Amino acid sequence: MSFRFITGAALPVADPSALSRIPTHHLVTCFGCGPENPHRLGIVPRYTDDKVIAEMAFHPRFEGGPGLAHGGAVAALFDDLLGFVAMMHQRPAVTAKLEVNYRHPIPLGITIRSEAWLTAIDGRKLSVEGAGFAPDGTVLVEVVGLFIAVGAEHFTKAIQGTASPYPDSMYESDEYYP
């Protein structure tokens, strides 16, 4: 398989025995994977020793061009999937940068296989990659992301409603972009 915008090199998880304890959703109301969100994309991740994998077909409500998945819905799929990479490496993190390279349009209704993996760790910075494949193996999309490890308390404060709804107040001055 040939990639144009990514390396494809995945780092294995340090503790494969922990993979069975990682949840399959971020929050029950998450747009990408939340089982209680009726408008969700419907992502259900599976974990291997070095990748997060999900198969899904875009529902017609995610239409962009005629018969095609909206690019924003594709980006949302990978933002969510790459977030699971941080979880599988036991580093709660937030998205700092997401670059999506659309190699081919994604038709509605076809099941695509999406994969995401960790390529490097530099302090709190997690470099991640991902790709989406057609049923015949054609690379449809390639994704590069930068996630910043923030600690579990970042998320628990937001869940408990103690964090301000304004993003600047949820982060230390250098927390998001160190």
OpenMM code with the backbone's topology and positions (N, CA, C; nanometers):
from openmm import Vec3, app, unit

residues = "MET SER PHE ARG PHE ILE THR GLY ALA ALA LEU PRO VAL ALA ASP PRO SER ALA LEU SER ARG ILE PRO THR HIS HIS LEU VAL THR CYS PHE GLY CYS GLY PRO GLU ASN PRO HIS ARG LEU GLY ILE VAL PRO ARG TYR THR ASP ASP LYS VAL ILE ALA GLU MET ALA PHE HIS PRO ARG PHE GLU GLY GLY PRO GLY LEU ALA HIS GLY GLY ALA VAL ALA ALA LEU PHE ASP ASP LEU LEU GLY PHE VAL ALA MET MET HIS GLN ARG PRO ALA VAL THR ALA LYS LEU GLU VAL ASN TYR ARG HIS PRO ILE PRO LEU GLY ILE THR ILE ARG SER GLU ALA TRP LEU THR ALA ILE ASP GLY ARG LYS LEU SER VAL GLU GLY ALA GLY PHE ALA PRO ASP GLY THR VAL LEU VAL GLU VAL VAL GLY LEU PHE ILE ALA VAL GLY ALA GLU HIS PHE THR LYS ALA ILE GLN GLY THR ALA SER PRO TYR PRO ASP SER MET TYR GLU SER ASP GLU TYR TYR PRO".split()
positions = [
    Vec3(0.0842, -0.1162, 0.0000),
    Vec3(0.0000, 0.0000, 0.0000),
    Vec3(0.0892, 0.1231, 0.0000),
    Vec3(0.0497, 0.2198, -0.0755),
    Vec3(0.1305, 0.3401, -0.0876),
    Vec3(0.0550, 0.4608, -0.0334),
    Vec3(0.1230, 0.5329, 0.0558),
    Vec3(0.0660, 0.6554, 0.1100),
    Vec3(0.1368, 0.7731, 0.0460),
    Vec3(0.0655, 0.8820, 0.0304),
    Vec3(0.1219, 1.0014, -0.0293),
    Vec3(0.1561, 1.1077, 0.0746),
    Vec3(0.0769, 1.1172, 0.1828),
    Vec3(0.0914, 1.2256, 0.2784),
    Vec3(0.1284, 1.1803, 0.4192),
    Vec3(0.1378, 1.0501, 0.4423),
    Vec3(0.1685, 0.9982, 0.5749),
    Vec3(0.2758, 0.8911, 0.5655),
    Vec3(0.3366, 0.8566, 0.6805),
    Vec3(0.4423, 0.7560, 0.6821),
    Vec3(0.3865, 0.6148, 0.6934),
    Vec3(0.2786, 0.6003, 0.7711),
    Vec3(0.2234, 0.4673, 0.7944),
    Vec3(0.2947, 0.3915, 0.9047),
    Vec3(0.3943, 0.4533, 0.9698),
    Vec3(0.4725, 0.3877, 1.0741),
    Vec3(0.4027, 0.4014, 1.2094),
    Vec3(0.3612, 0.2901, 1.2693),
    Vec3(0.2863, 0.2917, 1.3947),
    Vec3(0.3714, 0.2450, 1.5113),
    Vec3(0.3601, 0.3165, 1.6249),
    Vec3(0.4251, 0.2746, 1.7484),
    Vec3(0.3309, 0.1814, 1.8242),
    Vec3(0.3808, 0.0697, 1.8758),
    Vec3(0.2932, -0.0193, 1.9524),
    Vec3(0.2602, 0.0405, 2.0892),
    Vec3(0.1492, -0.0043, 2.1479),
    Vec3(0.1137, 0.0407, 2.2818),
    Vec3(0.2086, -0.0234, 2.3822),
    Vec3(0.2337, 0.0471, 2.4914),
    Vec3(0.3257, -0.0029, 2.5937),
    Vec3(0.2662, -0.1202, 2.6703),
    Vec3(0.1347, -0.1180, 2.6917),
    Vec3(0.0693, -0.2218, 2.7713),
    Vec3(-0.0509, -0.2786, 2.6967),
    Vec3(-0.0291, -0.3778, 2.6086),
    Vec3(-0.1405, -0.4337, 2.5318),
    Vec3(-0.2522, -0.4923, 2.6188),
    Vec3(-0.2209, -0.5353, 2.7415),
    Vec3(-0.3244, -0.5924, 2.8273),
    Vec3(-0.4285, -0.4875, 2.8679),
    Vec3(-0.3944, -0.3589, 2.8610),
    Vec3(-0.4871, -0.2519, 2.8977),
    Vec3(-0.5898, -0.2233, 2.7885),
    Vec3(-0.5680, -0.2711, 2.6673),
    Vec3(-0.6573, -0.2390, 2.5555),
    Vec3(-0.8005, -0.2854, 2.5790),
    Vec3(-0.8187, -0.3945, 2.6494),
    Vec3(-0.9545, -0.4449, 2.6727),
    Vec3(-1.0336, -0.3554, 2.7682),
    Vec3(-0.9655, -0.2663, 2.8401),
    Vec3(-1.0339, -0.1781, 2.9352),
    Vec3(-1.0622, -0.0390, 2.8786),
    Vec3(-1.0219, -0.0120, 2.7560),
    Vec3(-1.0420, 0.1204, 2.6973),
    Vec3(-1.1845, 0.1301, 2.6444),
    Vec3(-1.2561, 0.2359, 2.6800),
    Vec3(-1.3951, 0.2478, 2.6334),
    Vec3(-1.4057, 0.2656, 2.4819),
    Vec3(-1.5250, 0.2401, 2.4312),
    Vec3(-1.5492, 0.2553, 2.2871),
    Vec3(-1.6218, 0.3854, 2.2569),
    Vec3(-1.6263, 0.4768, 2.3541),
    Vec3(-1.6790, 0.6112, 2.3295),
    Vec3(-1.6104, 0.7085, 2.4239),
    Vec3(-1.6022, 0.8342, 2.3804),
    Vec3(-1.5409, 0.9384, 2.4632),
    Vec3(-1.6382, 0.9831, 2.5715),
    Vec3(-1.7580, 1.0199, 2.5309),
    Vec3(-1.8696, 1.0554, 2.6179),
    Vec3(-1.9938, 0.9920, 2.5580),
    Vec3(-2.0953, 0.9686, 2.6368),
    Vec3(-2.2157, 0.9059, 2.5811),
    Vec3(-2.2851, 0.9964, 2.4799),
    Vec3(-2.2565, 1.1274, 2.4857),
    Vec3(-2.3184, 1.2215, 2.3919),
    Vec3(-2.2232, 1.2670, 2.2812),
    Vec3(-2.1063, 1.2073, 2.2702),
    Vec3(-2.0068, 1.2470, 2.1704),
    Vec3(-2.0663, 1.2399, 2.0288),
    Vec3(-2.0379, 1.3405, 1.9474),
    Vec3(-2.0878, 1.3445, 1.8097),
    Vec3(-2.0344, 1.2281, 1.7262),
    Vec3(-1.9122, 1.1877, 1.7500),
    Vec3(-1.8550, 1.0804, 1.6701),
    Vec3(-1.8969, 0.9422, 1.7148),
    Vec3(-1.8904, 0.9175, 1.8466),
    Vec3(-1.9037, 0.7813, 1.8957),
    Vec3(-2.0058, 0.7621, 2.0070),
    Vec3(-2.0713, 0.8677, 2.0516),
    Vec3(-2.1607, 0.8589, 2.1666),
    Vec3(-2.2844, 0.7759, 2.1430),
    Vec3(-2.3016, 0.6675, 2.2189),
    Vec3(-2.4168, 0.5800, 2.1966),
    Vec3(-2.5519, 0.6453, 2.2269),
    Vec3(-2.5527, 0.7543, 2.3041),
    Vec3(-2.6791, 0.8214, 2.3350),
    Vec3(-2.7045, 0.9435, 2.2474),
    Vec3(-2.6193, 0.9675, 2.1483),
    Vec3(-2.6387, 1.0811, 2.0581),
    Vec3(-2.7069, 1.0310, 1.9303),
    Vec3(-2.8325, 1.0675, 1.9083),
    Vec3(-2.9031, 1.0173, 1.7894),
    Vec3(-2.8471, 1.0724, 1.6581),
    Vec3(-2.7640, 1.1759, 1.6638),
    Vec3(-2.7074, 1.2361, 1.5430),
    Vec3(-2.5618, 1.1959, 1.5194),
    Vec3(-2.5113, 1.1044, 1.5968),
    Vec3(-2.3700, 1.0639, 1.5924),
    Vec3(-2.3323, 1.0057, 1.4552),
    Vec3(-2.2016, 1.0066, 1.4304),
    Vec3(-2.1500, 0.9411, 1.3101),
    Vec3(-2.1677, 0.7901, 1.3197),
    Vec3(-2.1451, 0.7353, 1.4365),
    Vec3(-2.1596, 0.5911, 1.4554),
    Vec3(-2.0280, 0.5166, 1.4614),
    Vec3(-1.9230, 0.5825, 1.5066),
    Vec3(-1.7906, 0.5205, 1.5152),
    Vec3(-1.7883, 0.4208, 1.6308),
    Vec3(-1.7418, 0.2991, 1.6038),
    Vec3(-1.7216, 0.1979, 1.7068),
    Vec3(-1.5784, 0.1463, 1.6890),
    Vec3(-1.4862, 0.1940, 1.7737),
    Vec3(-1.3457, 0.1575, 1.7550),
    Vec3(-1.3129, 0.0174, 1.8052),
    Vec3(-1.2136, -0.0428, 1.7401),
    Vec3(-1.1508, -0.1672, 1.7853),
    Vec3(-1.0026, -0.1363, 1.8028),
    Vec3(-0.9411, -0.2002, 1.9003),
    Vec3(-0.8008, -0.1733, 1.9297),
    Vec3(-0.7144, -0.2938, 1.8947),
    Vec3(-0.6026, -0.2673, 1.8284),
    Vec3(-0.5015, -0.3699, 1.8073),
    Vec3(-0.3801, -0.3262, 1.8890),
    Vec3(-0.2678, -0.3932, 1.8752),
    Vec3(-0.1509, -0.3529, 1.9541),
    Vec3(-0.0850, -0.2251, 1.9025),
    Vec3(-0.1275, -0.1768, 1.7854),
    Vec3(-0.0673, -0.0525, 1.7360),
    Vec3(-0.1633, 0.0389, 1.6604),
    Vec3(-0.2918, 0.0007, 1.6471),
    Vec3(-0.3873, 0.0830, 1.5715),
    Vec3(-0.5254, 0.0804, 1.6341),
    Vec3(-0.6005, 0.1845, 1.6027),
    Vec3(-0.7438, 0.1881, 1.6297),
    Vec3(-0.8115, 0.1739, 1.4933),
    Vec3(-0.9083, 0.0860, 1.4842),
    Vec3(-0.9736, 0.0565, 1.3573),
    Vec3(-1.1249, 0.0715, 1.3735),
    Vec3(-1.1893, 0.1257, 1.2729),
    Vec3(-1.3357, 0.1347, 1.2726),
    Vec3(-1.3851, 0.1215, 1.1291),
    Vec3(-1.4924, 0.0480, 1.1127),
    Vec3(-1.5598, 0.0394, 0.9836),
    Vec3(-1.6927, 0.1118, 0.9956),
    Vec3(-1.7248, 0.1905, 0.8963),
    Vec3(-1.8553, 0.2577, 0.8961),
    Vec3(-1.8888, 0.3064, 0.7558),
    Vec3(-2.0163, 0.3272, 0.7354),
    Vec3(-2.0660, 0.3860, 0.6104),
    Vec3(-2.1319, 0.5181, 0.6463),
    Vec3(-2.1090, 0.6209, 0.5667),
    Vec3(-2.1712, 0.7508, 0.5914),
    Vec3(-2.3179, 0.7463, 0.5503),
    Vec3(-2.4022, 0.7813, 0.6437),
    Vec3(-2.5470, 0.7892, 0.6246),
    Vec3(-2.5774, 0.9080, 0.5321),
    Vec3(-2.6879, 0.9044, 0.4577),
    Vec3(-2.7227, 1.0171, 0.3697),
    Vec3(-2.7313, 1.1529, 0.4398),
    Vec3(-2.7552, 1.1573, 0.5715),
    Vec3(-2.7613, 1.2861, 0.6405),
    Vec3(-2.6254, 1.3563, 0.6421),
    Vec3(-2.5173, 1.2848, 0.6063),
    Vec3(-2.3835, 1.3433, 0.6007),
    Vec3(-2.3409, 1.3762, 0.4574),
    Vec3(-2.4389, 1.3917, 0.3682),
    Vec3(-2.4108, 1.4203, 0.2282),
    Vec3(-2.3515, 1.5601, 0.2109),
    Vec3(-2.2498, 1.5687, 0.1275),
    Vec3(-2.1911, 1.6963, 0.0866),
    Vec3(-2.2258, 1.7169, -0.0590),
    Vec3(-2.1360, 1.6704, -0.1479),
    Vec3(-2.1679, 1.6698, -0.2905),
    Vec3(-2.2682, 1.5590, -0.3177),
    Vec3(-2.3263, 1.5574, -0.4375),
    Vec3(-2.4281, 1.4571, -0.4693),
    Vec3(-2.3770, 1.3138, -0.4492),
    Vec3(-2.4378, 1.2437, -0.3529),
    Vec3(-2.4019, 1.1041, -0.3279),
    Vec3(-2.2705, 1.0843, -0.2548),
    Vec3(-2.2105, 1.1925, -0.2049),
    Vec3(-2.0782, 1.1837, -0.1424),
    Vec3(-2.0806, 1.2341, 0.0016),
    Vec3(-1.9927, 1.1776, 0.0841),
    Vec3(-1.9798, 1.2218, 0.2227),
    Vec3(-1.9238, 1.3632, 0.2271),
    Vec3(-1.9779, 1.4450, 0.3145),
    Vec3(-1.9295, 1.5818, 0.3353),
    Vec3(-1.7883, 1.5760, 0.3937),
    Vec3(-1.7009, 1.6609, 0.3442),
    Vec3(-1.5630, 1.6629, 0.3937),
    Vec3(-1.5529, 1.6888, 0.5426),
    Vec3(-1.6418, 1.7695, 0.5975),
    Vec3(-1.6419, 1.7950, 0.7410),
    Vec3(-1.6777, 1.6713, 0.8213),
    Vec3(-1.7683, 1.5884, 0.7684),
    Vec3(-1.8035, 1.4635, 0.8360),
    Vec3(-1.6853, 1.3672, 0.8334),
    Vec3(-1.6120, 1.3651, 0.7218),
    Vec3(-1.4926, 1.2804, 0.7119),
    Vec3(-1.3877, 1.3278, 0.8129),
    Vec3(-1.3675, 1.4591, 0.8220),
    Vec3(-1.2727, 1.5139, 0.9190),
    Vec3(-1.3153, 1.4801, 1.0615),
    Vec3(-1.4463, 1.4880, 1.0903),
    Vec3(-1.4966, 1.4552, 1.2240),
    Vec3(-1.4707, 1.3084, 1.2574),
    Vec3(-1.4892, 1.2202, 1.1598),
    Vec3(-1.4593, 1.0782, 1.1798),
    Vec3(-1.3153, 1.0615, 1.2269),
    Vec3(-1.2224, 1.1253, 1.1562),
    Vec3(-1.0819, 1.1070, 1.1912),
    Vec3(-1.0406, 1.1824, 1.3169),
    Vec3(-1.1013, 1.2955, 1.3443),
    Vec3(-1.0727, 1.3646, 1.4701),
    Vec3(-1.1082, 1.2729, 1.5869),
    Vec3(-1.2232, 1.2083, 1.5786),
    Vec3(-1.2671, 1.1165, 1.6828),
    Vec3(-1.1761, 0.9939, 1.6889),
    Vec3(-1.1478, 0.9336, 1.5743),
    Vec3(-1.0677, 0.8121, 1.5704),
    Vec3(-0.9265, 0.8374, 1.6220),
    Vec3(-0.8663, 0.9487, 1.5831),
    Vec3(-0.7324, 0.9808, 1.6322),
    Vec3(-0.7335, 1.0074, 1.7826),
    Vec3(-0.8455, 1.0577, 1.8346),
    Vec3(-0.8575, 1.0747, 1.9785),
    Vec3(-0.8518, 0.9433, 2.0539),
    Vec3(-0.9017, 0.8371, 1.9923),
    Vec3(-0.8924, 0.7054, 2.0544),
    Vec3(-0.7472, 0.6567, 2.0600),
    Vec3(-0.6633, 0.7023, 1.9690),
    Vec3(-0.5215, 0.6656, 1.9733),
    Vec3(-0.4592, 0.7152, 2.1034),
    Vec3(-0.4899, 0.8394, 2.1411),
    Vec3(-0.4390, 0.8928, 2.2682),
    Vec3(-0.4886, 0.8074, 2.3844),
    Vec3(-0.6160, 0.7681, 2.3809),
    Vec3(-0.6721, 0.6847, 2.4874),
    Vec3(-0.6008, 0.5504, 2.4950),
    Vec3(-0.5750, 0.4870, 2.3810),
    Vec3(-0.5129, 0.3547, 2.3847),
    Vec3(-0.3683, 0.3607, 2.4331),
    Vec3(-0.3077, 0.4792, 2.4228),
    Vec3(-0.1716, 0.4971, 2.4751),
    Vec3(-0.1737, 0.5592, 2.6149),
    Vec3(-0.2934, 0.5602, 2.6751),
    Vec3(-0.3147, 0.6050, 2.8122),
    Vec3(-0.2649, 0.7474, 2.8361),
    Vec3(-0.2956, 0.8371, 2.7392),
    Vec3(-0.2590, 0.9778, 2.7479),
    Vec3(-0.3795, 1.0627, 2.7074),
    Vec3(-0.4656, 1.0998, 2.8026),
    Vec3(-0.5791, 1.1864, 2.7666),
    Vec3(-0.5278, 1.3106, 2.6934),
    Vec3(-0.5911, 1.3445, 2.5819),
    Vec3(-0.5383, 1.4517, 2.4970),
    Vec3(-0.6509, 1.5229, 2.4232),
    Vec3(-0.6169, 1.6399, 2.3714),
    Vec3(-0.7085, 1.7194, 2.2894),
    Vec3(-0.6427, 1.7446, 2.1536),
    Vec3(-0.7261, 1.7687, 2.0540),
    Vec3(-0.6772, 1.7960, 1.9191),
    Vec3(-0.6186, 1.9365, 1.9132),
    Vec3(-0.4960, 1.9464, 1.8650),
    Vec3(-0.4340, 2.0773, 1.8420),
    Vec3(-0.4302, 2.1088, 1.6930),
    Vec3(-0.4144, 2.0054, 1.6106),
    Vec3(-0.4040, 2.0262, 1.4659),
    Vec3(-0.4522, 1.8995, 1.3962),
    Vec3(-0.5262, 1.9192, 1.2887),
    Vec3(-0.5745, 1.8065, 1.2099),
    Vec3(-0.5651, 1.8445, 1.0630),
    Vec3(-0.4897, 1.7674, 0.9883),
    Vec3(-0.4744, 1.7911, 0.8441),
    Vec3(-0.5319, 1.6715, 0.7698),
    Vec3(-0.6300, 1.6980, 0.6855),
    Vec3(-0.6979, 1.5918, 0.6121),
    Vec3(-0.6665, 1.6067, 0.4638),
    Vec3(-0.6149, 1.5015, 0.4050),
    Vec3(-0.5858, 1.4989, 0.2624),
    Vec3(-0.6849, 1.4031, 0.1956),
    Vec3(-0.7771, 1.4609, 0.1220),
    Vec3(-0.8821, 1.3843, 0.0550),
    Vec3(-0.8273, 1.3369, -0.0799),
    Vec3(-0.7998, 1.2073, -0.0899),
    Vec3(-0.7440, 1.1535, -0.2141),
    Vec3(-0.8533, 1.1144, -0.3133),
    Vec3(-0.9671, 1.0721, -0.2629),
    Vec3(-1.0814, 1.0347, -0.3474),
    Vec3(-1.2092, 1.0691, -0.2725),
    Vec3(-1.3151, 1.1022, -0.3424),
    Vec3(-1.4437, 1.1239, -0.2753),
    Vec3(-1.4917, 0.9939, -0.2107),
    Vec3(-1.5672, 1.0060, -0.1030),
    Vec3(-1.6209, 0.8883, -0.0343),
    Vec3(-1.7705, 0.8806, -0.0613),
    Vec3(-1.8131, 0.7802, -0.1374),
    Vec3(-1.9566, 0.7662, -0.1657),
    Vec3(-2.0348, 0.7328, -0.0391),
    Vec3(-2.1553, 0.7858, -0.0302),
    Vec3(-2.2438, 0.7516, 0.0807),
    Vec3(-2.2772, 0.6032, 0.0736),
    Vec3(-2.2922, 0.5410, 0.1888),
    Vec3(-2.3401, 0.4036, 0.1940),
    Vec3(-2.2367, 0.2947, 0.1782),
    Vec3(-2.1156, 0.3257, 0.1313),
    Vec3(-2.0146, 0.2193, 0.1235),
    Vec3(-1.9420, 0.2123, 0.2574),
    Vec3(-1.9084, 0.0933, 0.2989),
    Vec3(-1.8368, 0.0762, 0.4254),
    Vec3(-1.6889, 0.0994, 0.4017),
    Vec3(-1.6362, 0.1993, 0.4718),
    Vec3(-1.4928, 0.2253, 0.4629),
    Vec3(-1.4263, 0.1749, 0.5907),
    Vec3(-1.3018, 0.1355, 0.5764),
    Vec3(-1.2206, 0.0932, 0.6911),
    Vec3(-1.1289, 0.2096, 0.7243),
    Vec3(-1.1379, 0.2571, 0.8473),
    Vec3(-1.0543, 0.3680, 0.8923),
    Vec3(-0.9581, 0.3165, 0.9977),
    Vec3(-0.8339, 0.3607, 0.9886),
    Vec3(-0.7315, 0.3199, 1.0837),
    Vec3(-0.6586, 0.4437, 1.1323),
    Vec3(-0.6137, 0.4405, 1.2578),
    Vec3(-0.5367, 0.5511, 1.3155),
    Vec3(-0.4307, 0.4935, 1.4079),
    Vec3(-0.3170, 0.5655, 1.4162),
    Vec3(-0.2053, 0.5151, 1.4957),
    Vec3(-0.1155, 0.6295, 1.5412),
    Vec3(-0.0350, 0.5998, 1.6420),
    Vec3(0.0610, 0.6948, 1.6974),
    Vec3(0.1933, 0.6809, 1.6227),
    Vec3(0.2528, 0.7942, 1.5838),
    Vec3(0.3817, 0.7884, 1.5143),
    Vec3(0.4968, 0.8414, 1.5989),
    Vec3(0.4674, 0.9314, 1.6950),
    Vec3(0.5752, 0.9878, 1.7772),
    Vec3(0.5178, 1.0531, 1.9019),
    Vec3(0.6004, 1.0569, 2.0059),
    Vec3(0.5689, 1.1286, 2.1291),
    Vec3(0.6851, 1.2219, 2.1570),
    Vec3(0.6526, 1.3498, 2.1796),
    Vec3(0.7537, 1.4496, 2.2139),
    Vec3(0.7000, 1.5294, 2.3324),
    Vec3(0.7341, 1.4870, 2.4535),
    Vec3(0.6772, 1.5500, 2.5718),
    Vec3(0.5275, 1.5255, 2.5742),
    Vec3(0.4491, 1.6336, 2.5733),
    Vec3(0.3035, 1.6221, 2.5744),
    Vec3(0.2443, 1.6144, 2.4340),
    Vec3(0.3260, 1.6267, 2.3317),
    Vec3(0.2777, 1.6238, 2.1940),
    Vec3(0.2714, 1.4805, 2.1424),
    Vec3(0.1546, 1.4439, 2.0913),
    Vec3(0.1349, 1.3129, 2.0306),
    Vec3(0.1131, 1.3335, 1.8817),
    Vec3(0.1986, 1.2767, 1.7996),
    Vec3(0.1817, 1.2829, 1.6544),
    Vec3(0.1076, 1.1571, 1.6117),
    Vec3(-0.0011, 1.1775, 1.5384),
    Vec3(-0.0861, 1.0660, 1.4984),
    Vec3(-0.1132, 1.0721, 1.3484),
    Vec3(-0.1432, 0.9574, 1.2925),
    Vec3(-0.1787, 0.9481, 1.1512),
    Vec3(-0.3008, 0.8594, 1.1378),
    Vec3(-0.3642, 0.8689, 1.0235),
    Vec3(-0.4776, 0.7831, 0.9954),
    Vec3(-0.5024, 0.7743, 0.8467),
    Vec3(-0.5787, 0.6744, 0.8086),
    Vec3(-0.6136, 0.6568, 0.6676),
    Vec3(-0.7484, 0.5879, 0.6590),
    Vec3(-0.8202, 0.6177, 0.5514),
    Vec3(-0.9475, 0.5526, 0.5236),
    Vec3(-0.9387, 0.4777, 0.3923),
    Vec3(-0.9931, 0.3569, 0.3887),
    Vec3(-0.9799, 0.2692, 0.2733),
    Vec3(-1.1158, 0.2263, 0.2193),
    Vec3(-1.1267, 0.2226, 0.0877),
    Vec3(-1.2444, 0.1685, 0.0210),
    Vec3(-1.2439, 0.0165, 0.0377),
    Vec3(-1.3556, -0.0493, 0.0103),
    Vec3(-1.3591, -0.1958, 0.0210),
    Vec3(-1.2530, -0.2662, -0.0640),
    Vec3(-1.2115, -0.2044, -0.1745),
    Vec3(-1.1090, -0.2673, -0.2594),
    Vec3(-0.9669, -0.2317, -0.2157),
    Vec3(-0.9512, -0.1570, -0.1052),
    Vec3(-0.8194, -0.1212, -0.0542),
    Vec3(-0.7674, 0.0139, -0.1003),
    Vec3(-0.8382, 0.0805, -0.1898),
    Vec3(-0.7966, 0.2129, -0.2360),
    Vec3(-0.7917, 0.3093, -0.1180),
    Vec3(-0.6825, 0.3870, -0.1084),
    Vec3(-0.6706, 0.4874, -0.0034),
    Vec3(-0.7572, 0.6071, -0.0417),
    Vec3(-0.8585, 0.6357, 0.0400),
    Vec3(-0.9509, 0.7451, 0.0120),
    Vec3(-0.9088, 0.8756, 0.0782),
    Vec3(-0.8527, 0.8645, 0.1973),
    Vec3(-0.8185, 0.9827, 0.2760),
    Vec3(-0.6978, 0.9506, 0.3647),
    Vec3(-0.6116, 1.0498, 0.3831),
    Vec3(-0.4964, 1.0379, 0.4731),
    Vec3(-0.5000, 1.1558, 0.5695),
    Vec3(-0.4683, 1.1289, 0.6961),
    Vec3(-0.4825, 1.2294, 0.8001),
    Vec3(-0.3573, 1.2341, 0.8866),
    Vec3(-0.3154, 1.3568, 0.9195),
    Vec3(-0.2053, 1.3794, 1.0134),
    Vec3(-0.2595, 1.4683, 1.1238),
    Vec3(-0.2313, 1.4331, 1.2478),
    Vec3(-0.2809, 1.5130, 1.3591),
    Vec3(-0.1762, 1.5341, 1.4662),
    Vec3(-0.1976, 1.6409, 1.5420),
    Vec3(-0.1174, 1.6696, 1.6605),
    Vec3(-0.2145, 1.6790, 1.7767),
    Vec3(-0.1948, 1.5966, 1.8771),
    Vec3(-0.2769, 1.5983, 1.9968),
    Vec3(-0.1869, 1.6377, 2.1141),
    Vec3(-0.2453, 1.7070, 2.2111),
    Vec3(-0.1715, 1.7517, 2.3286),
    Vec3(-0.2284, 1.6816, 2.4506),
    Vec3(-0.1424, 1.6087, 2.5222),
    Vec3(-0.1843, 1.5424, 2.6453),
    Vec3(-0.2178, 1.6490, 2.7493),
    Vec3(-0.3353, 1.6379, 2.8106),
    Vec3(-0.3797, 1.7402, 2.9054),
    Vec3(-0.4093, 1.6862, 3.0442),
    Vec3(-0.4143, 1.5583, 3.0635),
    Vec3(-0.4461, 1.5027, 3.1939),
    Vec3(-0.5954, 1.4793, 3.2088),
    Vec3(-0.6287, 1.3783, 3.2837),
    Vec3(-0.7690, 1.3385, 3.2998),
    Vec3(-0.8533, 1.4466, 3.3652),
    Vec3(-0.7938, 1.5280, 3.4527),
    Vec3(-0.8730, 1.6312, 3.5214),
    Vec3(-0.9314, 1.7330, 3.4238),
    Vec3(-0.8683, 1.7544, 3.3117),
    Vec3(-0.9233, 1.8443, 3.2090),
    Vec3(-1.0629, 1.7976, 3.1681),
    Vec3(-1.0766, 1.6680, 3.1469),
    Vec3(-1.2033, 1.6122, 3.1023),
    Vec3(-1.3022, 1.5980, 3.2172),
    Vec3(-1.2561, 1.5579, 3.3340),
    Vec3(-1.3488, 1.5413, 3.4460),
    Vec3(-1.4089, 1.6746, 3.4880),
    Vec3(-1.3326, 1.7839, 3.4824),
    Vec3(-1.3883, 1.9161, 3.5143),
    Vec3(-1.4992, 1.9519, 3.4158),
    Vec3(-1.4770, 1.9257, 3.2893),
    Vec3(-1.5776, 1.9575, 3.1882),
    Vec3(-1.7026, 1.8716, 3.2065),
    Vec3(-1.6850, 1.7435, 3.2371),
    Vec3(-1.7980, 1.6531, 3.2560),
    Vec3(-1.8801, 1.6944, 3.3786),
    Vec3(-1.8111, 1.7354, 3.4836),
    Vec3(-1.8795, 1.7736, 3.6070),
    Vec3(-1.9372, 1.9147, 3.6002),
    Vec3(-1.9093, 1.9868, 3.4922),
    Vec3(-1.9655, 2.1195, 3.4740),
    Vec3(-1.8950, 2.2290, 3.5516),
    Vec3(-1.7733, 2.2025, 3.5994),
    Vec3(-1.7016, 2.3044, 3.6754),
    Vec3(-1.6123, 2.3901, 3.5878),
    Vec3(-1.5919, 2.3490, 3.4657),
    Vec3(-1.5091, 2.4278, 3.3747),
    Vec3(-1.5949, 2.5340, 3.3067),
    Vec3(-1.5354, 2.6468, 3.2785),
    Vec3(-1.6066, 2.7533, 3.2082),
    Vec3(-1.6382, 2.7083, 3.0664),
    Vec3(-1.7484, 2.7528, 3.0081),
    Vec3(-1.7789, 2.7151, 2.8696),
    Vec3(-1.6896, 2.7856, 2.7688),
    Vec3(-1.6044, 2.8763, 2.8147),
    Vec3(-1.5174, 2.9497, 2.7244),
    Vec3(-1.3811, 2.8827, 2.7201),
    Vec3(-1.3369, 2.8362, 2.6020),
    Vec3(-1.2157, 2.7555, 2.5915),
    Vec3(-1.0913, 2.8160, 2.6561),
    Vec3(-1.0702, 2.9476, 2.6475),
    Vec3(-0.9477, 3.0045, 2.7028),
    Vec3(-0.9338, 2.9783, 2.8514),
    Vec3(-1.0453, 2.9696, 2.9236),
    Vec3(-1.0379, 2.9505, 3.0670),
    Vec3(-1.0224, 2.8038, 3.1061),
    Vec3(-1.0330, 2.7117, 3.0106),
    Vec3(-1.0189, 2.5692, 3.0411),
    Vec3(-0.8740, 2.5232, 3.0370),
    Vec3(-0.7845, 2.6086, 2.9906),
    Vec3(-0.6468, 2.5673, 2.9731),
    Vec3(-0.5523, 2.6588, 3.0492),
    Vec3(-0.4438, 2.6005, 3.0940),
    Vec3(-0.3357, 2.6826, 3.1459),
    Vec3(-0.2816, 2.7614, 3.0270),
    Vec3(-0.2062, 2.8662, 3.0519),
    Vec3(-0.1618, 2.9533, 2.9421),
    Vec3(-0.0813, 2.8772, 2.8362),
    Vec3(-0.0088, 2.7750, 2.8759),
    Vec3(0.0726, 2.7022, 2.7777),
    Vec3(0.0223, 2.5590, 2.7568),
    Vec3(-0.0946, 2.5276, 2.8108),
    Vec3(-0.1388, 2.3891, 2.8083),
    Vec3(-0.1749, 2.3400, 2.6683),
    Vec3(-0.2456, 2.4217, 2.5914),
    Vec3(-0.2953, 2.3741, 2.4641),
    Vec3(-0.1873, 2.3659, 2.3579),
    Vec3(-0.1125, 2.4723, 2.3426),
    Vec3(-0.0037, 2.4740, 2.2442),
    Vec3(0.1279, 2.5008, 2.3164),
    Vec3(0.1890, 2.3977, 2.3722),
    Vec3(0.3138, 2.4200, 2.4473),
    Vec3(0.4287, 2.4619, 2.3569),
] * unit.nanometer
topology = app.Topology()
chain = topology.addChain("A")
for resn in residues:
    res = topology.addResidue(resn, chain)
    for name in ("N", "CA", "C"):
        topology.addAtom(name, app.Element.getBySymbol(name[0]), res)
